[in-house]
């Protein structure tokens, strides 16, 4: 008969510890209210001389693609980098129209190519807007 109360007290202790640890395991972030309308993304893919051969990044001294989005950080703007050899990246943005530009840079952030104006890019809620870039040989410094 002592077995059942001990089992229940151990269960209660384990349940209490699990509940106490729950806030420490992470947090849930929900965006809503004024100013939040959802999100979409700009998916940028690039090639070097119409190729996605990773060795071309090394050969041209290009470590990263750098994308600059002219908008406040609160809506997703800023400067973003992705390893050159991946040949694709995605940036989440609030719906709207953005001016953006991209270039290949070396490991120190120095430009290796001319800057490509991506023009006005329209982002819609729930959609991935594709943007493709090719860096031909004459784009490199």
PyMOL commands that set and color helices and strands:
alter all, ss='L'
color gray80, all
select helices_A, chain A and resi 2-25+55-59+73-75+84-86+137-139
alter helices_A, ss='H'
color red, helices_A
select strands_A, chain A and resi 40-48+64-70+78-83+88-93+96-105+116-123+128-135
alter strands_A, ss='S'
color yellow, strands_A
deselect
rebuild
show_as cartoon
